[in-house]
Amino acid sequence: MDERNPILRDMPTAEAKVEAKARAKKMFRNRLKAAGRRAFAA
């Protein structure tokens, strides 16, 4: 986070929450994909 931007710093991090959720979703999808590949290879 940019500490020089007071607006961003003082915001209740709605954007950060959304970003974290999107990242978690992506990670979950990647894990599913990897698990599927492993199951297919086994």
C-alpha positions in Angstrom: 0.0 0.0 0.0 1.2 3.5 -0.8 1.7 5.2 2.5 2.0 8.6 0.8 -1.7 8.4 -0.3 -3.7 9.4 2.8 -7.0 8.6 1.1 -5.9 5.0 0.3 -4.4 4.6 3.8 -7.5 5.9 5.6 -10.0 3.9 3.5 -11.5 0.9 5.3 -9.6 -1.2 2.7 -12.7 -2.2 0.7 -10.4 -2.5 -2.4 -7.9 -4.6 -0.4 -10.7 -6.9 0.7 -11.9 -7.3 -2.9 -8.4 -7.9 -4.1 -7.7 -10.5 -1.4 -11.0 -12.3 -2.3 -10.1 -12.4 -6.0 -6.6 -13.7 -5.2 -8.0 -16.4 -2.9 -10.4 -17.4 -5.7 -7.6 -17.6 -8.2 -5.5 -19.7 -5.7 -8.5 -22.0 -5.1 -9.0 -22.5 -8.8 -5.3 -23.2 -9.4 -5.3 -25.7 -6.5 -8.4 -27.4 -8.1 -6.7 -27.5 -11.4 -3.5 -29.0 -9.9 -5.5 -31.6 -8.0 -7.4 -32.5 -11.2 -4.1 -32.9 -13.1 -2.8 -35.1 -10.3 -5.9 -37.3 -10.2 -5.8 -37.6 -14.0 -2.1 -38.5 -14.0 -2.5 -41.1 -11.2 
